[in-house]
């Protein structure tokens, strides 16, 4: 199944309400941190899981500007966690058969997301959403069993890093 391309014209807040319900009822990812939290120290080592025996995979991106840890939640969805070189988590992306638990991923930003959902205007695309808040951007969509999305803190991205760097 081909993942959706993230563009402003393809996102509607209508799907966001469904995303919230699925996220609250959905599977909890094996993530022990949340947006603006700290990536676990062991994950900052940027060593492949095969070499370290870890349950996840970590690597360094963009000449060290970001560290990425890849996890799989209980529903089989792959979640990429992006942190700065200091370990501050600034973004997540996901792809898989179930929606990740957005409450767990967004942490203290869930209220901002819910406010964005409540105040967004609806367009004709029920399967995709893009919620833009000053402190948070969340894009999600895809058909059943083919969910994709990403969430990030726009003001927390390191210099030279854009949303296109975490697909």
C-alpha positions in Angstrom: 0.0 0.0 0.0 1.4 3.4 -1.0 1.7 5.9 1.9 0.0 9.2 1.5 2.0 12.2 0.5 1.9 15.0 3.1 0.6 18.2 1.6 -1.5 20.9 3.1 -4.2 20.4 0.5 -4.9 16.8 1.4 -5.5 17.2 5.1 -8.9 17.6 6.8 -9.7 17.9 10.5 -12.7 15.5 10.0 -10.4 12.5 10.3 -8.7 14.0 13.3 -11.7 13.3 15.6 -11.6 9.7 14.5 -7.9 9.7 15.0 -8.3 10.9 18.6 -10.9 8.2 19.3 -8.7 5.5 17.8 -5.6 6.8 19.6 -7.2 6.8 23.0 -8.6 3.3 22.4 -5.7 2.1 20.4 -2.5 0.3 21.2 0.1 1.9 23.4 3.5 2.2 21.7 6.6 0.9 23.5 7.6 4.5 23.8 8.8 5.6 27.2 8.9 9.3 26.3 6.8 11.9 24.6 7.1 15.0 22.5 9.4 17.5 24.3 10.5 14.6 26.6 13.9 13.0 26.7 14.9 10.1 24.5 16.2 7.3 26.9 19.9 7.5 27.3 20.5 4.1 25.9 18.7 5.1 22.7 21.1 8.0 22.2 24.0 5.6 21.5 22.9 5.4 17.8 23.8 1.7 17.5 21.8 -0.8 15.4 19.7 -3.1 17.4 21.4 -6.1 15.9 24.8 -5.0 17.4 23.5 -3.9 20.7 20.8 -6.5 21.4 18.2 -3.7 21.9 14.6 -4.1 21.1 14.6 -1.0 18.8 16.9 0.6 16.2 18.6 3.9 16.6 20.6 6.0 14.1 22.0 9.4 13.7 20.6 11.6 10.8 21.6 14.9 9.2 25.2 15.0 10.4 24.1 14.5 14.0 21.3 17.1 14.1 18.8 14.4 14.8 18.8 10.9 16.3 16.1 8.5 15.3 14.8 5.5 17.2 12.5 3.1 15.5 9.9 1.1 17.6 7.0 -1.1 16.8 3.9 -0.8 18.9 1.6 -3.6 20.0 -0.6 -3.1 16.9 2.3 -3.6 14.5 2.7 0.1 13.7 6.2 1.3 13.2 6.9 4.5 15.1 10.0 6.7 14.4 11.0 8.9 17.3 13.2 11.9 16.5 15.4 13.7 19.0 18.0 16.4 19.0 21.6 15.6 19.8 20.8 16.5 23.4 18.0 13.9 23.5 15.0 16.2 23.4 12.2 14.5 21.4 10.9 16.9 18.7 9.0 14.6 16.3 7.3 11.3 15.7 6.3 9.6 12.4 4.3 6.4 12.1 3.1 3.9 9.5 1.2 0.7 10.1 -2.1 -1.2 10.4 -3.3 0.7 13.5 -3.2 4.3 14.8 -0.6 4.9 17.5 -1.7 6.1 20.8 -1.5 9.9 20.2 -2.2 10.6 23.8 1.1 8.8 24.7 3.1 10.3 21.8 1.9 13.9 22.2 2.0 13.9 26.0 1.4 17.4 27.3 0.6 18.6 23.8 -2.6 16.5 23.6 -4.7 19.4 24.8 -3.3 21.7 22.1 -4.1 18.9 19.5 -7.6 18.5 20.8 -8.2 22.3 20.6 -6.9 22.2 17.0 -9.3 19.5 16.2 -12.3 21.3 17.8 -11.6 24.6 16.0 -10.6 23.2 12.6 -12.8 23.6 9.5 -14.0 20.5 7.7 -13.3 19.9 4.0 -14.3 16.9 1.8 -11.5 14.5 2.6 -12.5 12.3 5.6 -9.4 10.2 5.6 -6.6 12.7 6.2 -6.1 15.5 8.7 -3.6 18.3 9.3 -3.8 20.2 12.6 -1.6 23.2 12.8 -1.1 24.9 16.2 1.6 27.4 17.1 3.3 24.7 19.3 2.4 21.5 17.4 1.7 20.2 14.0 0.0 16.8 13.5 -0.7 15.1 10.1 -2.4 11.8 9.9 -4.3 9.7 7.4 -4.5 6.7 5.2 -7.0 3.9 4.6 -7.9 1.3 7.2 -4.9 -0.8 8.1 -2.6 1.7 6.3 -2.3 4.6 8.7 0.5 7.1 8.3 1.3 10.3 10.1 3.7 12.5 11.9 3.7 15.0 14.7 6.4 17.6 15.5 7.2 20.7 17.5 8.0 23.3 14.8 9.8 25.7 17.2 12.0 22.9 18.6 13.5 21.7 15.3 17.3 22.1 15.1 18.6 24.7 12.6 18.4 23.3 9.0 15.9 20.5 10.0 12.4 20.6 8.4 9.4 18.4 8.6 10.5 16.7 5.3 13.4 15.2 7.3 11.1 12.9 9.2 8.8 10.9 6.9 
